[in-house]
Amino acid sequence: MENTYTEIKIKVDVNDLEKVENIFYRLGIFQISIEDPRDLFEKNHLNYDTYFDEEEVCAQGRNVCIVKYYLSDKENFVEFVGLLKQMFNHENLNCEIDTNKIFEEDWANNWKKYYHTFKIDDKIIVKPEWEDYEVKNGEILINIDPGMAFGTGTHETTKLCIQLINKYMKKDYFVYDVGTGSGILAILSSKLGAKKVMAIDVDKVSVSAATYNVNLNNISNIEVVEGNLLDKTQGKGNLVVANIIAEIIVELIPDIVKVIDKNGIFITSGIIESKRELIKNKLDECGLYIIEEVAENGWCAFAIKMK
């Protein structure tokens, strides 16, 4: 039977977007789609994933963002929307909420026309499952279908993570990918020579998408699991990757110290520039230090070691 979802579409003023994002993050939800008019109209604005319908965004005007979340038919729709409205009211947010029943196949086909093969650098190529690409010598090809997990690799945070993984990965490393999403970083780690990768996510949709993509790339050394980092550890990792958001990374850092090898590398992204010091202070508090920082369009990623 085809999976069905309820599309929850929230229209919010651009100045209140961060508040809406934080509400979802507090609910443990990171797989949201953001359609921001500033991505189209402001050259210097942070570029979110842009596989959306530009006509829909333009029709709302320059001051309205659209946030979308897809609720499984196995979840309680009335309870979830009621909780959202309660949290919006608490934050004095004036949001318009629309809902629509949608089949997963229809949703996927709708955005696939906006997502195409692209290069992270001269070596790493990310290709959607439905396109063809002829691999050239030395290139690493990652096949991907993020499904409902919103992990395509086009966002700056993912690209920055990929750059650092490409630099610091060594053959036979044991890797933890925390908050794996579509599994793209876990797949890259495997293709760069990792001995084993544990791809962990609290979200069932992400676990399903990551499992599909691991199989799509014919990889046998990635274990995709549902849960939190410390619940699923199998020893010390040589490389730990977390592409989430700053507030969650801060909470995660003390656990990273417990699971990373003393000579290991922690790579983290999803950090907006205004949150840099928040991360740096927590790292220092926990005996970690930054060995490299990369940035793009207002986003930062760090490579980190233990002192």
Buried (B, 14 or more C-beta within 10 A) or exposed (E): EEBBBBBBBBBBBBEBBEBBBBBBBEEEBBBBBBBBBBBBEEEEBBBBBBBBBEEEBEEBEEEBBBBBBBBBEEEEBEEBBEEBEEBBEEEEBEBEBEEEEBEBEEBBEEBBEBBBBBEBEEEBBBBBEEEEBEEEEEEBBBBBBBBBBBBBBBBBBBBBBBBBBBEBBEEEBBBBBBBBBBBBBBBBBBBBEBBBBBBBBBBEBBBBBBBBBBEBBEBEEBBBBBEBBEEBBEEBBBBBBBBBBBBBBBEBBEBBBEBBBEEBBBBBBBBBEEBBEBBBEBBEEBEBEBEBBBBBBBBBBBBBBBE
